[in-house]
C-alpha cells in the first residue's frame, strides 16, 4: 500500500487537515545525499505525487515549503562546502502550477527565504516580483505566469545537468 512520505507533516484542526511538504531530499544515507545533490536529483515528481496522495485521502490544504539553509544544520555544512544550493524559484513554481492544474486541493507555496542566498532564488531581476506574485496567487489559487531571461538558464540546467555525469559545479540545485 501507499505510505506517508518522510518529508511531510500531517496536521489536523477539527475537521480540517493541512499537509506541509518540505521540498528537500531527505535521504539519511550520507553518501546518497552527496550523490543526489551532485546529480541534481531532488525530484519534483515526489512533491506532485505527495499532492496526489494527499488529495486521495481527503487532505483539505497543502503547503509546499522549499528548504532554506539554517545555521548549525547539516544542510548548512553541505552549503558551506559547495555541495548544496537552494532550488531555483522556477522549480518551486513548476510544482505549484502542476498541482493547481491537476488537483482541486488548495495548495500554498511558502516564500520564506525567497530571493536570499540561503533560500530559493532565480536572479535579481525577478526574485522580488515572483515572491510577491506567489503570495498573491496563494490567495487566488491561480497559476503563476511570469517570464524572465533567467528562465532559459533554469530550463537548460534542469534539462542538461545530468547529461554526461559531469562534476562541474552548477549554480543551483533544481528540484528535478
C-alpha angles and dihedrals in degrees: 000000000000121000134201112264115244091232099069138072119216114208128181123205107184104296093345125090130197128190120199111199118199109217099218135097105259099194107146095200104103095213092046091050091055092044093049094046094048091050094045093238102149092133124229088193090065090059092048092047089050089054091050091049092048090051090050093054094046103257108170100210140011128208119193113205116192110211117257124197112255125190119263095019132121088245090057090053091052090046094050090052092049094248096116137036127178115258127267114265085233089066091053090049090050089057096047094044092050092049092048090049096049106033140045094215112113108251126194129193115213110224098194109141095007112157095014125111089248096049141048113306144165115181136321091258097061110019096091095040092050093047091054091044092051091050091050093045091050085068097045096035089222124144119267111245116185138135130209134159091248091065089077090053089051092049092049091049097049093043096046109024095102097032097114104008089253118177092210109135114250129204099238138020105228122211093241 
